[in-house]
Amino acid sequence: MTMNAPTTTPVPDPMSDPTREFSGNPRRYRQIAIWSTVGLAIWIYGAFAAIQYFGYGQTWPLGWKPLLITTVFAIWYGRYFYRSMMRLDAQYGGGGSWQLTSRMVKLPELRQRKRSTPPA
C-alpha cells in the first residue's frame, strides 16, 4: 500500500484579483475613522487616568482640561486618519465605484517676439 501526498489547489490571493469589487467608500471610511478614533482616545485616556488615579492618587486627570485636550486631539487625529485612508484608497485601491474623468487642456504657446533693430 502506497501513501500519496495530498494534492492541494493554490488559493488565489483576493487582493490581486482584478475582478474583485471595490468595497470601500467615503462613508465607510468615515465610520472606521470615527469609531477607531473614539476607541483609541477612550483607551489611552482611560489607561492614563487610571494609572494616575489608582497608582499615584492624583485626581487632576479627571478634570475638564485633560478631557478637553483629549477631545481636541481625537478630532484632529480622526480627520487625518480619514484623509490618510482616502489617500491610500486613491493611490492603491481598486476604485470600482470611483470615476476619474480626463480633461484636455490646451496650454498657450509661447510666441516669439520680433526683434527690432536699434537705430544707428
Beta strands, then each sheet from edge to edge (+ up, - down):
end
